[in-house]
Amino acid sequence: MRLSQACAVAIKVIALTMILTLVGCIDLKQSIEIGDGLASYQMEMRMSAALAQLDAENLGTFCESNDDLQVEVLGSLKRTLKQSYEGEDIVCHMRIVGPVQEFGKQMTEMPKGDLTKMLNFQMIDETTLRIESVFESNEDMTASSAEEKAMIAAMMQGRVLSWSVKAPRIVESNGKISADSTQVNWSVPMAMAIQSPHTFTATVKVALPWYQPVLDFLR
């Protein structure tokens, strides 16, 4: 995914005028919960309202008009988008929910744009879902000097890129899997994420056979 142009514009403004020095830019948190045949995907994008204003004529419709949040779903999938404010941040909340099989099919076939590049799902078989999410920042956000890296690190302090997955069984992942193998968490500081592509992967079971608890007990 390429970050909203607002961040790139803001960094240029800071580099030239220092007006917005040390103002945080963006948080991006994604999660998916799978159970009872349903998949519920949620994304929270949090940005300084001052920076968001640079990329929006009307701040009240920032989330609705943001290109990164333009995802169309069909049929039994439902999408909701809400905008709120927390402190100095504007927060966009997007949720997509529907049957697992349909969810995997639509997300797999969806043209890969900025956001949908981060929503890469593949149904390996009827009970196994593969998730691969790639984050790639805008070229304008990549620092080339130590001074720029230090400035961006200061701006991004406390901001994170994260994923959380809950499912009947986490088979494997490059994130931290819980002791009961039903949840995985992965995160990286945003200051690090914008310097090079980062990929989150997880293979999960969307359903378990009725005898799985017995096998788990025997192990």
PESULUR-V169839 format. One record per pair of residues at least 12 apart in sequence whose C-alpha atoms are under 10 Angstrom apart, sorted by the first residue. I is the first residue (numbers start at 0). GAP is how many residues later the second one is. D is the distance in whole Angstrom. If there is no record, write none. Layout:
i->(I	I)
gap->(GAP	GAP)
d->(D	D)
This chain:
i->(0	0	0	0	0	0	0	0	0	0	0	0	0	0	0	0	1	1	1	1	1	1	1	1	1	1	1	1	1	1	2	2	2	2	2	2	2	2	2	2	2	2	2	3	3	3	3	3	3	3	3	3	3	4	4	4	4	4	4	4	4	4	5	5	5	5	5	5	5	5	5	5	6	6	6	6	6	6	6	6	6	6	6	6	7	7	7	7	7	7	7	7	8	8	8	8	8	9	9	9	9	9	9	9	9	10	10	10	10	10	10	10	10	10	11	11	13	13	13	14	14	14	19	19	19	20	20	20	20	21	21	21	21	21	21	21	22	22	22	22	22	22	22	22	22	22	23	23	23	23	23	23	23	23	23	23	23	23	23	23	23	23	24	24	24	24	24	24	24	24	24	24	24	24	24	24	24	24	25	25	25	25	25	25	25	25	25	25	25	25	25	25	25	25	25	25	26	26	26	26	26	26	26	26	26	26	26	26	26	26	26	27	27	27	27	27	27	27	27	27	27	27	27	27	27	28	28	28	28	28	28	28	28	28	28	28	28	28	28	29	29	29	29	29	29	29	29	29	29	29	29	29	29	29	29	29	30	30	30	30	30	30	30	30	30	30	31	31	31	31	31	31	31	31	31	31	32	32	32	32	32	32	32	32	33	33	33	33	33	33	33	33	33	33	33	33	33	33	34	34	34	34	34	34	34	34	35	35	35	35	35	35	36	36	36	36	36	36	36	37	37	37	37	37	37	37	37	37	38	38	38	38	38	38	38	38	38	38	38	38	38	39	39	39	39	39	39	39	39	39	39	39	40	40	40	40	40	40	40	40	40	40	41	41	41	41	41	41	41	41	41	41	42	42	42	42	42	42	42	42	42	43	43	43	43	43	43	43	43	43	44	44	44	44	44	44	44	44	44	44	44	45	45	45	45	45	45	45	45	45	45	45	45	46	46	46	46	46	46	46	46	47	47	47	47	47	47	47	48	48	48	48	48	48	48	48	49	49	49	50	50	51	51	51	52	58	59	59	59	60	60	61	61	61	61	62	62	62	62	62	62	62	62	62	63	63	63	63	65	66	66	66	67	67	67	67	68	68	68	68	68	68	68	69	69	69	69	70	70	70	70	70	70	70	70	71	71	71	71	72	72	72	72	72	72	72	73	73	73	74	74	74	75	75	75	75	75	76	76	76	76	76	76	76	76	77	77	77	77	77	77	78	78	78	78	78	79	79	79	79	79	80	80	80	80	81	81	99	99	99	99	99	100	100	100	100	100	100	100	101	102	102	102	103	103	103	103	103	103	103	103	103	104	104	104	105	105	105	106	106	106	106	107	107	107	107	108	108	113	113	113	113	114	114	114	115	115	116	116	116	116	116	117	117	117	117	117	117	117	117	118	118	118	118	119	119	119	119	120	120	120	120	121	122	122	122	122	123	123	123	124	125	125	125	126	126	126	126	126	126	127	127	127	127	127	127	127	127	127	128	128	128	128	128	128	128	128	128	129	129	129	129	129	129	129	129	130	130	130	130	130	130	130	131	131	131	131	131	131	132	132	132	132	132	132	133	133	133	133	133	134	134	134	134	134	134	134	134	135	135	135	135	135	135	135	136	136	136	136	136	136	136	137	137	137	138	138	138	139	140	140	140	141	141	141	141	141	142	142	143	148	148	148	149	150	151	151	151	151	151	152	152	152	152	152	153	154	154	155	155	155	155	155	156	156	156	157	157	157	158	158	158	158	159	159	159	159	159	159	159	160	160	160	160	160	160	160	160	160	160	161	161	161	161	161	161	161	161	162	162	162	162	162	162	162	162	163	163	163	163	163	163	163	163	164	164	164	164	164	164	164	164	165	165	165	165	165	165	165	165	166	166	166	166	166	166	166	166	166	166	167	167	167	167	167	167	167	167	167	168	168	168	168	168	168	168	168	168	168	169	169	169	169	169	169	169	169	170	170	170	170	171	171	171	171	171	171	172	172	172	172	172	172	172	173	173	173	173	173	173	174	174	174	174	176	179	180	181	181	182	183	183	184	185	185	186)
gap->(67	111	112	113	114	115	116	117	118	132	133	134	135	136	137	196	66	111	112	113	115	116	133	134	135	136	137	138	139	192	23	25	65	111	112	132	133	134	135	136	137	138	191	22	43	48	51	62	63	64	110	133	134	46	47	49	50	61	62	133	135	136	19	20	41	44	45	46	47	48	49	50	17	18	19	40	41	44	45	47	48	131	133	134	17	43	129	130	131	132	133	134	42	45	46	131	132	13	15	40	41	42	44	45	131	12	14	40	129	130	137	140	141	144	128	129	137	138	141	133	136	137	30	31	135	130	131	133	134	129	130	131	132	133	134	135	24	25	27	28	65	129	131	132	133	134	22	23	24	25	26	27	64	65	128	129	130	131	132	133	134	135	21	22	23	24	25	26	27	64	127	130	131	132	133	134	165	166	19	20	21	22	25	26	63	64	65	129	130	131	132	133	134	135	164	165	17	18	19	20	21	62	64	129	131	132	133	134	135	162	163	15	16	17	18	19	63	64	131	132	133	134	135	159	162	13	14	15	16	17	64	130	131	132	133	134	135	157	158	12	13	14	15	63	64	65	88	89	103	131	132	133	134	135	156	157	12	13	64	131	132	133	134	135	153	154	63	64	65	99	131	132	133	134	135	151	64	131	132	133	134	135	150	173	63	64	65	66	131	132	133	134	135	148	170	171	172	173	64	65	131	132	133	170	171	172	63	64	131	132	170	171	61	62	63	64	90	169	170	39	59	60	61	62	63	64	65	168	38	57	58	59	60	61	62	63	64	65	127	128	167	37	38	39	55	56	57	58	59	60	63	126	38	53	54	55	56	57	62	78	123	124	37	38	39	51	52	53	54	55	121	122	26	38	49	50	51	52	53	119	120	37	38	39	47	48	49	50	51	118	18	23	24	38	44	45	46	47	48	49	116	37	38	39	40	42	43	44	45	46	47	113	114	38	39	41	42	43	44	45	112	37	38	39	40	41	42	43	13	36	37	38	39	40	41	42	38	39	40	38	39	14	37	38	37	31	23	24	30	21	22	21	28	29	30	18	19	20	21	27	28	29	30	31	17	18	19	28	26	46	47	48	45	46	47	48	12	23	24	25	45	46	47	43	44	45	46	23	25	36	39	40	42	44	45	24	34	35	38	23	24	25	30	33	34	37	28	29	32	23	27	31	21	22	23	26	27	19	20	21	22	23	25	26	29	17	18	19	20	21	25	15	16	17	18	19	13	14	15	16	17	12	13	14	15	12	13	23	26	27	29	106	21	22	24	25	26	28	105	21	18	19	20	15	16	17	18	19	20	25	26	27	16	17	18	14	15	16	12	13	14	15	12	13	14	15	12	13	20	21	22	23	18	19	20	17	18	15	16	17	18	19	13	14	15	16	17	18	81	82	12	13	14	15	12	13	14	81	12	80	81	82	81	80	81	82	83	79	80	81	80	79	80	81	77	78	79	80	81	82	41	42	43	75	76	77	78	79	80	38	41	42	73	74	75	76	77	78	41	42	43	71	72	73	74	75	34	42	69	70	71	72	73	41	67	68	69	70	71	30	65	66	67	68	69	63	64	65	66	67	26	58	59	61	62	63	64	65	57	58	59	60	61	62	63	53	56	57	58	59	60	61	56	57	58	55	56	57	54	50	53	54	49	51	52	53	54	51	52	51	42	43	46	41	40	38	39	40	42	43	36	37	38	39	41	37	35	36	33	34	35	36	38	32	33	34	31	32	33	29	30	31	32	27	28	29	30	31	32	33	25	26	27	28	29	30	31	32	33	37	13	23	24	25	26	27	28	38	12	21	22	23	24	25	37	38	12	13	19	20	21	22	23	36	12	17	18	19	20	21	37	39	12	15	16	17	18	19	38	40	14	15	16	17	36	37	38	39	40	41	12	13	14	15	36	37	38	39	40	12	13	14	15	34	35	36	37	38	39	12	13	14	32	33	34	35	36	31	32	33	34	12	29	30	31	32	33	12	13	27	28	29	30	31	12	25	26	27	28	29	12	25	26	27	25	36	23	22	23	21	18	20	15	14	15	13)
d->(8	9	8	4	5	8	6	6	10	9	7	5	5	6	8	9	8	9	6	8	9	10	7	6	5	5	8	10	10	9	9	10	8	8	9	9	8	5	6	9	10	8	9	9	10	9	8	8	8	7	9	9	8	10	9	9	7	10	10	8	9	9	9	10	9	10	6	6	8	6	5	9	10	6	8	9	10	7	8	9	9	9	9	8	10	10	10	7	9	6	6	9	9	8	8	8	9	9	8	9	6	9	8	9	10	10	9	10	9	8	9	9	8	9	9	9	9	10	10	8	8	10	9	9	9	8	10	8	7	8	8	9	6	4	8	8	10	7	9	9	10	10	8	5	8	9	10	7	6	10	10	9	10	9	9	9	8	5	5	7	8	7	8	5	6	9	9	7	9	9	9	6	6	9	10	8	9	10	7	5	4	7	9	10	9	10	10	9	7	10	10	6	8	9	8	10	8	6	5	7	9	10	9	9	9	5	5	6	9	9	7	7	6	5	6	9	10	10	8	6	5	6	9	10	8	8	6	5	7	9	10	10	8	6	5	6	8	10	9	6	4	6	9	10	10	10	9	10	10	8	6	5	6	9	10	10	7	9	10	8	5	4	6	8	10	9	9	9	9	10	8	6	5	6	8	10	9	8	6	5	6	9	9	10	10	10	9	7	8	6	5	7	10	10	9	9	6	9	10	9	8	6	7	10	7	7	9	9	10	9	8	8	8	6	6	8	10	7	8	10	7	5	4	5	8	9	8	9	9	8	6	6	6	5	9	9	7	9	10	9	9	10	10	10	7	6	4	7	9	9	9	10	9	8	6	5	6	9	9	10	10	9	10	10	10	7	6	4	7	9	10	10	9	10	8	6	5	7	9	10	9	10	10	10	7	6	5	7	9	10	9	10	9	10	10	8	6	5	7	9	10	10	10	9	9	10	6	6	4	6	9	9	10	10	10	8	5	5	6	9	9	10	10	9	6	4	6	9	10	8	10	9	6	5	5	9	8	8	9	9	10	10	9	8	10	9	8	9	10	10	8	8	9	10	8	8	7	6	9	9	8	6	8	9	7	8	8	9	10	10	8	8	8	6	5	9	8	9	9	8	9	7	9	10	9	8	9	10	9	10	9	10	9	8	8	10	10	10	9	8	10	10	9	7	9	9	9	10	8	9	9	10	9	6	7	8	9	7	6	4	7	10	7	7	9	8	6	5	6	10	10	7	6	4	7	9	8	6	5	7	9	6	4	7	9	7	9	9	10	9	9	8	10	7	10	8	9	9	9	10	8	10	10	10	9	6	6	6	10	8	9	9	8	7	8	10	9	10	6	6	6	8	6	5	6	9	9	9	10	9	9	10	10	9	9	9	9	9	7	6	8	9	9	7	4	5	6	9	9	9	8	7	6	8	5	6	8	10	8	10	10	10	9	10	10	10	10	9	10	10	10	9	8	9	8	5	5	6	8	10	10	10	9	7	6	5	6	8	10	10	10	10	8	6	5	6	7	10	10	10	10	8	6	4	6	9	10	9	8	5	5	6	8	10	7	6	5	7	9	9	8	6	5	6	9	7	6	4	7	9	9	7	8	9	6	5	6	8	8	7	8	7	5	7	9	10	7	5	7	7	7	9	8	9	10	9	9	10	10	10	7	8	10	10	6	5	8	9	7	9	8	9	9	9	10	9	6	9	9	10	9	8	5	8	10	8	10	8	8	6	5	9	10	8	8	7	7	8	9	9	6	5	8	7	6	5	5	8	9	8	8	6	5	6	6	9	9	7	10	9	10	8	6	4	6	9	9	9	8	8	6	5	6	9	8	10	10	10	7	6	5	6	9	10	9	8	6	5	7	9	8	9	10	9	6	4	7	9	9	10	8	5	6	9	10	7	7	6	8	10	10	8	6	8	8	6	6	6	7	6	5	8	10	9	6	5	7	8	8	6	7	7	7	6	4	6	9	7	5	5	7	9	8	6	5	7	10	9	9	8	5	4	6	9	8	9	7	6	7	10	8	7	8	8	10	10	10	9	9	10	8	10	10	7	9	9)
